[in-house]
């Protein structure tokens, strides 16, 4: 595979989101992008549900979710989109689980979670959805791992995750679910644990070398990248935006020693990140400057350094993002207020 050069990247402005909101969850099904829920200008969860068609460059409203919510976990099972937990009215975590059939164009209520939770991390394998962690209404992080059996419409409890947390990142590779980072209360954790769906058991892996909040995790074929973020302030320590890049080698089973030359060019947190044809890319976010960042950069794995890309047309942080057809879509987020902008960082022939 020939690596694209920085000249091959460009931004496209796409049809804007129909309604201004932050924290919608994006998912791809059948070549289309679905935007699920989110919060409006007043921080109130919404029931909005829309689909974006790349061919028509158009958003279409779909039947609203039965339960308004933000920060939901979403998984695709064939022609069904399963929406799990999240934050509902009054900023309370939810037990509700609902499924949308893309064939029938309608919602159905499914078996609820055993406890209300927001910040659940999900992965789908075969006809099952695995849901890890979360935070309940008592603000305590959960160590639950449960799977949803779509054929029986039941939740089954599995071995508890060694480190309770919410807002972790889960990556499925074969029979293994890699669960990285997350938070307990306000603070980031650097735990890294792996669940084997065959043996139904957990293994502890070496912790992420640098603990930070609002970082991004990007999986590639052989590696897991942990990028940027905010080193949080504690007693006697100021918060600090980071350029740090940590890389886990899936084949070797360990974190690689990273030279400072491999660090991001810009300190950033709360940015979009993805993987496009052999290159990890990042854009936007918050940094040391008083306004949101517009800069974008791509990692060159042979030169072991980051290279500048064209800047984001609408600089934003807190975007939702998804990779689709050699493009990284940045949807909504915060510019000077909530933004409806939808822009895609694309490779020239995509």
C-alpha positions in Angstrom: 0.0 0.0 0.0 1.4 3.4 -1.1 1.2 5.9 1.8 -0.6 9.0 0.8 1.4 12.2 0.9 0.3 15.4 2.6 -0.7 16.8 -0.8 -3.3 14.0 -1.2 -5.4 15.3 1.7 -8.0 18.0 1.4 -11.1 19.2 3.3 -14.7 19.0 1.9 -17.5 21.0 3.4 -20.6 18.8 3.5 -24.3 19.4 4.3 -24.6 20.7 7.8 -26.3 18.9 10.7 -30.1 19.7 10.7 -30.0 20.8 14.3 -27.2 22.4 16.5 -26.1 20.0 19.1 -23.0 18.5 20.8 -22.2 14.9 21.7 -24.3 13.0 19.1 -23.0 9.5 18.6 -22.2 8.6 15.0 -22.4 5.1 13.5 -22.1 3.7 10.0 -24.6 1.2 8.6 -25.0 0.2 5.0 -22.7 3.0 3.8 -24.7 5.7 5.5 -23.9 7.7 8.7 -26.5 7.8 11.5 -26.4 10.6 14.1 -27.9 9.6 17.4 -29.1 12.0 20.1 -26.9 14.6 21.8 -27.4 17.9 23.8 -28.9 21.2 22.6 -27.7 24.7 23.4 -29.0 24.4 26.9 -27.3 21.1 27.6 -30.7 19.3 27.4 -30.6 15.8 25.8 -32.5 15.5 22.5 -34.3 12.7 20.8 -33.0 13.6 17.3 -32.1 10.8 14.9 -30.8 11.5 11.4 -29.1 9.7 8.5 -26.5 11.2 6.2 -26.2 9.8 2.6 -22.7 10.5 1.1 -24.0 10.1 -2.5 -26.7 12.8 -2.1 -24.7 14.8 0.5 -27.9 15.2 2.5 -29.2 14.6 6.0 -32.7 13.1 6.4 -34.7 13.1 9.7 -35.7 9.7 10.9 -38.3 8.7 13.5 -37.1 10.3 16.8 -35.7 8.0 19.6 -38.3 7.0 22.1 -35.9 8.3 24.9 -34.1 11.6 24.5 -30.4 11.1 25.4 -26.8 12.2 24.9 -23.5 10.4 25.1 -25.1 7.1 24.2 -23.3 3.8 23.3 -24.3 2.6 19.8 -23.7 -0.7 18.1 -24.8 -2.1 14.7 -26.1 -5.6 14.5 -26.9 -6.4 10.9 -29.8 -4.1 10.0 -30.4 -2.9 13.5 -28.9 0.0 15.4 -28.8 -0.7 19.1 -28.7 2.4 21.4 -27.6 1.7 25.0 -27.7 3.9 28.2 -26.5 7.5 28.1 -27.7 10.6 29.9 -31.4 11.5 29.9 -33.6 14.2 31.3 -32.2 15.9 34.4 -28.7 14.7 33.5 -29.5 11.2 34.9 -28.0 8.0 33.6 -30.4 5.7 31.8 -31.2 2.0 31.8 -33.1 2.2 28.5 -32.0 0.2 25.5 -33.7 0.7 22.1 -33.2 -0.7 18.6 -33.9 0.9 15.3 -34.6 -1.3 12.3 -33.1 0.3 9.1 -35.5 -2.0 7.1 -38.7 -1.2 8.9 -37.8 2.4 9.8 -39.0 2.0 13.4 -37.8 1.8 17.0 -38.4 -1.0 19.4 -37.7 -1.1 23.1 -35.3 -3.9 24.1 -34.3 -5.4 27.5 -33.0 -2.7 29.8 -29.5 -2.6 31.4 -29.3 -4.1 34.9 -28.3 -0.6 36.2 -28.6 2.9 34.7 -25.3 4.0 33.2 -23.7 6.7 31.0 -20.2 6.4 29.4 -20.6 2.7 28.5 -18.1 1.4 26.0 -19.5 -1.1 23.4 -18.3 -3.5 20.7 -20.3 -5.8 18.5 -19.3 -9.4 17.6 -21.5 -11.8 15.7 -25.0 -11.3 17.1 -23.8 -9.9 20.5 -23.0 -6.5 21.9 -20.4 -6.3 24.7 -20.9 -3.4 27.1 -18.0 -2.4 29.4 -18.0 -0.1 32.4 -20.1 3.1 32.7 -21.0 5.5 35.5 -24.3 5.2 37.5 -26.4 7.9 39.2 -24.3 7.7 42.3 -21.3 8.8 40.2 -19.4 5.6 40.9 -17.6 4.0 37.9 -18.8 0.5 37.1 -16.7 -2.6 36.5 -19.6 -4.5 34.8 -19.1 -6.3 31.6 -22.3 -7.7 30.1 -23.2 -8.9 26.6 -26.5 -8.4 24.9 -27.8 -11.4 23.0 -29.9 -10.0 20.1 -31.5 -13.4 19.3 -32.9 -13.8 22.9 -33.2 -10.1 23.8 -31.3 -10.7 27.1 -28.3 -9.2 28.9 -25.9 -11.7 30.4 -23.3 -10.6 33.1 -19.7 -11.7 32.4 -16.5 -11.5 34.5 -16.1 -8.1 36.0 -13.6 -5.7 34.5 -10.5 -5.4 36.8 -10.6 -1.6 36.8 -14.0 0.1 37.2 -14.3 3.1 34.8 -16.5 5.0 32.3 -15.8 6.6 28.9 -13.2 4.0 28.1 -12.3 3.0 24.5 -13.0 -0.5 23.3 -11.3 -2.1 20.3 -12.2 -5.5 18.9 -9.5 -7.7 17.3 -10.5 -11.3 16.6 -11.7 -12.8 19.9 -10.2 -10.0 22.1 -11.7 -6.8 23.3 -9.0 -4.2 24.2 -10.3 -1.7 26.8 -8.1 1.4 27.1 -8.2 4.4 29.5 -11.4 6.0 30.6 -12.2 7.9 33.8 -13.1 7.5 37.5 -14.9 10.6 38.8 -13.3 13.5 37.0 -9.9 11.9 36.6 -8.4 9.9 33.8 -7.2 6.3 34.4 -4.4 4.6 32.3 -5.7 1.1 32.8 -5.4 -1.3 29.8 -7.2 -4.6 30.0 -8.2 -7.2 27.5 -11.3 -9.5 27.6 -11.1 -12.8 25.6 -14.6 -13.6 24.3 -13.6 -17.3 23.9 -12.3 -18.0 27.4 -14.5 -15.2 28.9 -11.7 -14.0 31.0 -9.7 -10.7 31.5 -6.0 -10.1 31.3 -4.2 -7.0 32.5 -1.9 -5.4 30.0 0.9 -2.8 30.8 -0.8 0.5 31.6 -0.8 3.4 29.1 2.5 5.1 29.8 1.1 8.6 30.1 -2.2 9.3 31.9 -4.3 12.0 30.4 -7.9 13.1 29.8 -9.5 14.1 26.5 -6.9 12.1 24.5 -7.8 10.1 21.4 -7.2 6.4 20.8 -6.7 5.2 17.2 -6.4 1.5 16.2 -4.4 0.6 13.1 -3.8 -3.0 11.7 -1.0 -3.7 14.1 -0.9 -0.9 16.6 -3.0 1.2 19.1 -2.1 4.9 19.2 -2.8 7.0 22.3 -2.6 10.6 21.3 -2.4 14.1 22.9 -4.8 15.0 25.7 -4.8 17.0 28.9 -2.5 16.2 31.8 -4.9 17.0 34.7 -4.0 19.4 37.4 -3.7 18.0 40.9 -2.3 19.5 44.1 0.9 21.5 43.2 0.5 20.7 39.5 -1.0 22.8 36.7 -3.1 21.2 34.0 -1.1 20.9 30.7 -2.1 20.2 27.1 0.1 17.3 25.7 1.8 16.4 22.5 2.5 12.9 23.8 2.1 9.8 21.5 2.1 6.4 23.1 2.0 3.3 20.7 1.1 -0.2 21.7 2.4 -3.0 19.4 -0.4 -5.7 19.2 2.0 -8.3 17.9 4.8 -7.7 20.5 2.3 -7.1 23.3 4.0 -4.0 24.7 4.2 -0.2 24.5 6.9 1.0 22.1 9.6 3.4 23.2 8.7 6.7 21.5 11.2 9.4 20.7 10.1 13.0 21.2 10.4 13.4 17.4 7.3 11.2 17.2 5.2 13.5 19.3 2.4 15.6 17.8 3.4 19.0 16.3 0.7 20.8 18.3 -0.4 20.3 21.9 -4.0 19.3 21.8 -7.0 17.7 23.6 -10.6 17.0 22.7 -9.8 16.7 19.0 -10.9 14.4 16.1 -8.6 11.5 15.1 -8.8 8.6 12.7 -6.9 6.3 10.4 -6.9 6.8 6.6 -5.0 4.5 4.3 -2.0 3.9 6.5 -1.9 7.3 8.2 -3.1 8.3 11.6 -4.6 11.8 11.3 -5.7 14.4 13.9 -7.5 17.8 13.6 -8.9 20.6 15.7 -9.4 20.5 19.5 -8.2 22.7 22.3 -4.6 23.8 22.9 -2.5 26.5 24.5 -4.0 29.2 22.3 -7.2 31.1 23.5 -9.3 29.9 20.6 -10.0 26.4 19.3 -7.4 24.8 17.0 -7.7 24.7 13.2 -4.5 22.7 12.5 -4.5 19.1 11.3 -1.6 16.7 11.0 -0.8 13.2 9.8 1.7 10.6 11.1 4.2 9.2 8.7 5.1 5.7 10.0 8.3 5.4 7.9 9.7 8.9 8.8 8.3 8.5 12.3 7.1 12.1 12.4 3.9 14.2 12.1 3.4 16.3 9.0 1.1 19.3 8.6 -2.2 19.0 6.7 -4.5 21.7 5.4 -6.4 23.3 8.3 -10.0 22.6 9.3 -12.3 25.0 7.5 -14.4 25.4 10.7 -12.0 25.1 13.8 -13.8 23.1 16.5 -13.4 21.0 19.6 -15.8 18.3 21.0 -16.7 17.1 17.5 -18.2 13.7 16.9 -16.2 11.9 14.2 -16.3 8.8 12.1 -14.1 7.4 9.3 -16.0 6.5 6.1 -14.6 5.7 2.6 -11.1 7.2 3.1 -12.6 10.3 4.7 -12.7 11.4 8.4 -15.9 13.2 9.1 -16.0 15.9 11.8 -19.6 16.5 12.8 -20.9 19.3 15.0 -18.9 20.3 18.1 -18.1 23.6 19.6 -16.6 26.6 17.7 -17.7 29.9 19.4 -20.9 28.2 20.2 -22.4 24.9 19.1 -21.7 24.2 15.5 -23.7 22.5 12.8 -20.7 22.2 10.5 -19.9 18.8 8.9 -16.5 18.6 7.2 -14.5 15.7 5.9 -10.7 15.3 5.7 -10.4 13.2 2.5 -7.9 11.6 0.3 -7.9 13.0 -3.2 -9.5 10.1 -5.0 -12.1 9.4 -2.3 
